[in-house]
Amino acid sequence: MGEGFIIQTLLVAFGISLFAIAFVSLVRRKMSEVVVIPWGLEALVFVILGFVIRPDGWKSYISPRGLGLIIVMAICATYALYFFSIKITEMLKKNNELAIQVSLLNTEVEELRKKMEELEEINSDNEEDTVRN
């Protein structure tokens, strides 16, 4: 087993874990479909890269410690982006909820306006009747 195979395996495992995390987040309603789709595409890219790229001579470009640092940074960045995605989904849900509440309030306001107009008409008719008497 070559060192390039280890990197390929890590890329495929990272892609599969991203897909699993996105799927579980969608099932548990932590993320919406709109936010999960980019995660799925990113996971697919990592899996494809794991099968396509052949990093056999990576040691001539980067040290093993550098590779470890890159892996840790990628995991930390993914972790941060995951929580940003969850917060974005929460904000989208709250935004939809507020839009529904505003719509309901607008219909109530229209109903109240109609009732106020009716009451004003009735009141003006009563005033005219009292003036005539």
Secondary structure, 3 states (H helix, E strand, C coil): CCHHHHHHHHHHHHHHHHHHHHHHHHHCCCCCHHHHHHHHHHHHHHHHHHHHCCCCCHHHCCCHHHHHHHHHHHHHHHHHHHHHHHHHHHHHHHHHHHHHHHHHHHHHHHHHHHHHHHHHHHHHHHHHHHHHC
